[in-house]
Every structure is written in C-alpha cells, then in structure tokens.
Amino acid sequence: MNVRRNPATSRPGSRIRTSIAVAAATALGLGALSACSTSNAADGENSSGKLDVVASFYPMEFLAEQIGGDHVSVTGLTEPGQEPHDLEISAKQTAQLQEADAVLYLKGLQPAVDDAVQQSEVKTKIDAATLTSLEEHGEEVGGHAEEHDEHAEEGHAEEEGHDHEAEGGKDPHIWLDPVKYAEVAEGVGKAFEKADPDNAAEYEKNTAALVKKLDGLNTQFEDGLKNTDSKVFITTHAAFGYLAERYGLTEEAITGLDPETEPSAARVRELQEMAKADGVTTVFYETLVSDDTAKTLANDANLKTDVLDPIEGITEKSRGDDYFQVMESNLQALQKALGAK
C-alpha cells in the first residue's frame, strides 16, 4: 500500500507544520480579500444573486448542488482525485471561503478545513457531523472486533488520534449510509432556506426530491443484500461501517479507520483464516489509494479483488458519474462478492 502520511499523527511535528500552513494561508487570503472582491465584482461572479457555497469535498458538494439547484454557486475545496484527508488550504481557497455565503463541511474529516472554517467569518457554517448521529466503529470492524479490544486500546494510548476520525473518535463516513445521508440532506436544506429565504420553497422542494431518491437507494440495498451466501466482506480500511451496520453485514478491515496504518502480520493471518471460515471470496480496495495490500492478501488467501468506492471523490476511475451511480456500482460489487440470490 502507498503510505499517505496523516497530518495529525504520521509525521513528528506535522501537526505543527499543518497549523502553520493554515495560519499562513489564512493571512495571505485575508490580505488578498480586497483585491479578490474587486476582481470578482468586475467579473460579475458575485452579482448573480446566487447563494455562494463552499463545500469541503465531493459528498458535500453533491448535496449542495442537488439541494441548491440553480440558486447556488458551489465551489469545492478538494479537487477530483485528490485524497480529501491530505488537503491543505491554499491562499486562494482561504479567500474563497472568506467571501462565501455558506460553507458545508464535515468536521473531523479534514483538519485543515476545520481550522480554516473556524478562523473564517462565514455567516452560515454547516457541519454535516451535527446533522445526524455519528458512531464509533472500532479499529477492527466486525464480528472479530472483541478479540482486538485490548490491542486497539493499547494502540490508541500510543497515538494522539488521527484525522480520519471525527471528533471523539467517531466514524465520519456517514454518506455511505443512504439513511444518514438523507438526514444530512434535510439539515442542509433547512440551512439553505434560512440563509436564502427568498428561495426557501425551491430548496425545500429539491431536498424532498433528494431524500426520496436516497430512500429508494436504501430500498435497493435492503432488497439486494437481503439474501446472500455470506455476510462478511474485507476492505482495505474501515470506511463502510455505517453501510455494513445498516444492511446486516460485517466489515473486516485490513487496517482500521485510518488508511495510513500498515496491517500487522497477526491481522493478515486472522483475515486469511476468517476468509476461509466465512466464505469470503473478495478483498475490496478503493479508487484513490493503492491496491497493493489488498492484492497481497488476496493472492496469499487465493481470493479475488474488486473496487468498493468510499466516494470521497469522482474521477475517471470511478464506476459512475455521481454519488448514486457509484453507490449502485458498490451494491453490484457487494452482491457479486457475497453471493446474492
């Protein structure tokens, strides 16, 4: 696996450097505000009458676009194909954030974004983590988690925490559960209505349509995963805890919530034994990180590999052009791996 260093824990002193970088970017951005404002006004970008929304990464962008429709202008902070957890805020992005009418983000997922939002004077700050309930999904997720509690507790004592967890060690991957994502959508809709009351009716209508579509996706997953030969699947890291819990599955992650962590030899041996016992056929990897670890485990255990996309960004490698298409591709991959009937 290509190791992506985690800004919160992986490199000594990296948290300090990240904070300095954010502070410097903020200072530069603030210094550039008057020039940017003049330029934008001249270009007509702020005279369109649209609600100017900055969204932290793809799942937040998608919500803003679907709910806002023609009444919002959405700017994403995370480029397609960029690993969202590694994002560092540029001076230009800081300026965009300062000028925005609203910011939509998920606190705990991207520390640089959290810092920039906290320092900004944006009137409407929408934290998706407050719009649904977050849960703790252990370092080893699934039926074998209890066997690892002591080791996980020891491991946490050695670390200060990592940026892949939301505040309090909660799992941030709420968008992979259509029900929780719908709850977030409803909260975003209400926030948009309050920020732009002139178009409240349209936001309410768009939110209802999106929630209905998410309800339909939930039904697809319920029906599609109801009868399967196995309920256990292996992933490179624990991004699918909410999805597994929602549909009665067991996720076994090679690493934990932190994709940076290299698996221990004991964990690899356990997964190999578990795969034989539970009829696992496939090791899933994701699109934005290396598949080396998944392929190594699969080869050693004589298993297949396939993509299960956490939808943190849409690229040419994605199996679909938007959230719904990729989620449907994920469902098909799970059905194939679990032996759906």
C-alpha positions in Angstrom: 0.0 0.0 0.0 1.2 3.5 -0.8 1.6 5.2 2.6 -0.1 8.6 2.7 1.2 10.4 5.7 -1.6 11.5 8.1 -1.3 15.2 9.0 -2.4 14.5 12.6 -0.2 11.6 13.5 2.1 10.1 10.9 5.0 12.6 10.9 6.5 14.1 14.0 5.8 17.8 14.0 3.5 17.5 11.0 0.5 18.9 13.0 2.5 22.0 13.8 3.5 22.5 10.2 -0.1 22.0 9.1 -1.3 24.6 11.6 1.4 27.0 10.5 0.5 26.4 6.8 -3.2 27.0 7.5 -2.4 30.2 9.5 -0.1 31.4 6.8 -2.7 30.7 4.1 -5.4 32.5 6.1 -3.2 35.5 6.5 -2.4 35.6 2.8 -6.1 35.0 1.9 -7.2 37.8 4.2 -4.6 40.1 2.7 -5.9 39.3 -0.8 -9.6 39.8 0.0 -10.0 43.4 -1.2 -8.2 42.6 -4.5 -10.3 39.4 -5.0 -13.5 41.2 -4.1 -12.8 43.9 -6.7 -11.9 41.4 -9.3 -14.9 39.2 -8.7 -17.3 42.2 -8.8 -15.8 43.2 -12.1 -16.2 39.7 -13.5 -19.8 39.6 -12.3 -19.2 36.5 -10.1 -20.9 38.0 -7.0 -23.6 39.8 -8.8 -25.5 36.8 -10.0 -27.7 36.7 -6.9 -26.9 33.1 -6.2 -26.0 31.7 -2.8 -22.2 31.3 -2.8 -21.4 27.9 -1.1 -18.0 26.4 -0.4 -18.1 22.7 0.1 -15.2 20.7 1.6 -15.2 17.5 -0.5 -17.4 15.6 -3.0 -20.2 14.3 -0.8 -20.8 17.8 0.5 -20.5 19.3 -3.0 -23.1 16.8 -4.3 -25.6 17.8 -1.5 -25.1 21.5 -2.1 -25.7 21.1 -5.9 -28.7 18.8 -5.6 -30.4 20.9 -3.0 -29.3 24.4 -4.2 -30.1 23.8 -7.9 -29.9 27.0 -9.9 -29.9 29.2 -6.9 -26.5 28.3 -5.6 -22.9 28.6 -6.9 -20.8 25.7 -5.4 -17.1 25.8 -5.0 -15.3 22.6 -3.9 -12.1 22.7 -1.9 -11.0 19.2 -2.8 -10.1 18.6 -6.4 -11.3 15.4 -8.1 -8.8 12.6 -7.5 -7.3 14.3 -4.5 -7.3 12.3 -1.3 -9.5 14.6 0.9 -7.7 13.8 4.2 -4.5 15.2 2.8 -6.0 18.6 1.8 -4.1 21.7 2.7 -5.9 25.0 2.2 -4.3 27.4 -0.3 -4.4 31.2 0.0 -6.9 31.3 -2.9 -9.2 28.8 -1.2 -9.0 30.8 2.0 -10.1 33.9 0.1 -13.0 31.9 -1.5 -14.0 30.7 2.0 -13.9 34.2 3.5 -16.1 35.6 0.7 -18.7 32.7 0.7 -22.2 33.0 2.0 -22.1 29.5 3.4 -19.7 26.6 4.0 -20.7 23.0 4.0 -18.1 20.6 5.6 -17.8 17.5 7.8 -15.9 18.3 11.0 -13.2 15.8 11.8 -12.5 14.6 8.3 -10.2 17.3 7.1 -8.3 19.2 9.9 -7.1 21.9 7.5 -10.7 22.7 6.5 -11.8 22.7 10.2 -9.1 25.2 11.1 -9.9 27.5 8.1 -13.7 27.4 8.8 -13.1 28.2 12.5 -11.0 31.2 11.6 -13.4 32.4 8.8 -16.2 34.9 9.2 -18.6 33.0 7.1 -22.1 33.6 8.4 -23.6 30.2 7.6 -21.4 27.3 8.7 -23.0 23.9 8.1 -21.3 21.0 9.8 -22.7 17.7 8.4 -21.5 15.9 11.5 -24.1 17.7 13.6 -27.0 16.8 11.3 -27.0 13.0 12.0 -25.8 10.7 14.7 -22.1 9.6 14.4 -21.0 6.3 15.9 -17.7 4.7 16.9 -16.6 1.9 14.6 -13.5 0.2 16.1 -10.1 -0.2 14.6 -11.1 -3.7 13.6 -14.7 -3.6 12.5 -17.0 -6.6 12.5 -17.6 -9.9 14.3 -14.0 -10.3 15.4 -13.7 -6.8 16.9 -14.0 -8.0 20.5 -10.8 -10.1 20.1 -8.9 -6.9 19.4 -10.2 -4.5 22.0 -7.2 -4.8 24.2 -4.8 -4.2 21.3 -6.9 -1.4 20.0 -6.9 0.3 23.4 -3.2 -0.1 23.7 -2.7 1.3 20.2 -4.9 4.4 20.9 -2.8 5.1 24.0 0.3 5.3 21.8 -1.4 7.7 19.4 -2.9 11.1 19.8 -5.6 10.3 17.3 -5.7 10.6 13.5 -7.5 12.9 11.1 -9.7 10.1 9.6 -11.8 10.1 12.7 -14.4 12.7 13.6 -14.4 14.4 17.0 -14.4 11.9 19.8 -13.2 9.1 17.7 -16.4 8.8 15.7 -16.5 7.4 12.2 -17.1 10.2 9.7 -18.2 8.1 6.7 -21.9 8.9 7.1 -22.6 9.5 3.4 -22.1 5.8 2.7 -25.4 5.1 4.6 -28.2 6.5 2.4 -30.4 6.9 5.5 -27.9 9.0 7.4 -27.0 10.9 4.2 -30.7 11.7 3.8 -30.7 13.1 7.4 -27.8 15.3 6.5 -29.6 16.4 3.3 -32.6 17.5 5.3 -30.4 19.6 7.6 -28.6 21.2 4.7 -31.9 22.1 3.1 -33.1 23.8 6.2 -29.8 25.7 6.5 -30.1 26.9 2.9 -33.7 28.0 3.5 -32.6 30.1 6.4 -29.6 31.6 4.6 -31.6 32.4 1.5 -35.3 32.7 2.4 -36.3 34.1 -1.0 -35.7 30.7 -2.5 -36.8 28.6 0.5 -39.6 26.9 -1.4 -37.2 25.7 -4.1 -34.7 24.4 -1.5 -37.5 22.6 0.3 -38.7 21.0 -3.0 -35.2 19.9 -4.0 -34.4 18.5 -0.6 -37.6 16.4 -0.7 -36.7 15.1 -4.1 -33.2 14.1 -3.0 -34.4 12.4 0.2 -36.9 10.4 -1.8 -34.2 9.3 -4.2 -32.0 8.3 -1.2 -34.9 6.4 0.3 -35.1 4.5 -3.0 -31.4 3.8 -2.9 -31.8 2.4 0.7 -34.5 0.1 -0.5 -32.3 -1.1 -3.4 -29.6 -2.0 -0.8 -32.0 -3.7 1.6 -33.5 -5.8 -1.2 -30.2 -6.5 -2.9 -28.4 -7.7 0.2 -31.2 -9.5 2.0 -30.3 -13.0 0.8 -26.6 -13.7 0.3 -24.3 -16.7 0.8 -22.0 -14.6 3.1 -22.5 -11.5 5.2 -18.7 -10.8 5.6 -16.6 -8.6 3.4 -13.0 -7.4 3.6 -11.9 -3.9 2.8 -8.6 -2.1 2.8 -9.8 0.3 5.6 -12.9 0.7 7.7 -14.9 3.2 5.6 -18.0 1.1 5.3 -19.0 0.6 9.0 -22.3 2.5 8.6 -23.2 0.7 5.4 -22.4 -2.7 7.0 -24.5 -1.9 10.1 -27.4 -0.7 8.0 -27.7 -3.8 5.9 -26.7 -6.5 8.4 -23.2 -7.1 7.1 -19.9 -7.5 8.8 -17.0 -5.4 7.5 -13.5 -6.7 8.2 -10.9 -4.0 7.6 -7.2 -4.8 6.8 -6.4 -1.6 8.7 -8.8 0.4 10.9 -10.4 3.8 10.3 -7.0 5.1 9.4 -6.0 4.1 5.9 -2.4 5.0 6.7 -1.8 2.2 9.1 0.1 -0.9 7.9 -1.6 -4.1 9.0 0.2 -6.4 11.4 1.2 -9.9 10.4 -1.2 -11.3 13.0 -4.1 -9.3 11.5 -3.3 -10.6 8.0 -3.2 -14.2 9.3 -6.5 -13.7 11.1 -8.2 -12.3 7.9 -6.9 -15.3 5.9 -8.4 -17.7 8.4 -11.6 -15.7 8.7 -12.0 -15.7 4.9 -12.0 -19.5 4.8 -14.4 -19.8 7.7 -16.9 -17.2 6.5 -16.8 -18.0 2.8 -15.3 -14.7 1.8 -14.4 -14.5 -1.9 -13.2 -11.0 -2.4 -10.9 -8.3 -1.0 -12.1 -4.8 -1.7 -9.9 -1.8 -2.4 -10.7 1.8 -3.2 -10.0 4.1 -6.1 -8.0 6.9 -4.5 -5.3 4.7 -2.8 -3.0 1.9 -3.8 -4.4 -1.7 -4.1 -1.1 -3.3 -3.1 -2.1 -4.5 0.3 -5.5 -5.8 -0.9 -3.8 -7.7 -3.8 -1.1 -9.2 -1.5 -3.8 -10.5 0.9 -5.9 -11.8 -1.9 -3.0 -13.6 -3.6 -2.0 -15.2 -0.3 -5.5 -16.3 0.5 -6.5 -17.2 -3.1 -9.2 -14.5 -3.2 -10.4 -12.1 -5.8 -10.1 -8.3 -5.7 -12.7 -5.7 -6.6 -13.4 -2.0 -6.0 -15.7 -0.8 -3.2 -15.6 3.0 -3.6 -15.9 5.2 -0.5 -17.0 8.1 -2.9 -14.6 10.7 -1.4 -14.1 12.0 -5.0 -15.3 11.3 -8.5 -12.5 10.6 -11.1 -12.2 8.8 -14.4 -11.6 5.6 -12.4 -14.9 5.9 -10.6 -17.6 3.4 -11.6 -20.2 6.1 -12.3 -20.5 9.8 -12.8 -22.2 10.8 -9.5 -23.0 9.6 -6.0 -26.0 7.5 -7.0 -24.2 5.7 -9.9 -21.2 4.8 -7.8 -23.4 3.6 -4.9 -25.3 1.4 -7.3 -21.9 0.0 -8.6 -20.9 -0.6 -4.9 -24.1 -2.6 -4.5 -23.4 -4.7 -7.5 -19.9 -5.4 -6.3 -21.2 -6.4 -2.9 -23.9 -8.6 -4.4 -21.3 -10.4 -6.5 -18.8 -10.9 -3.7 -21.4 -12.0 -1.1 -23.3 -14.3 -3.5 -26.6 -12.5 -3.6 -29.6 -14.6 -4.7 
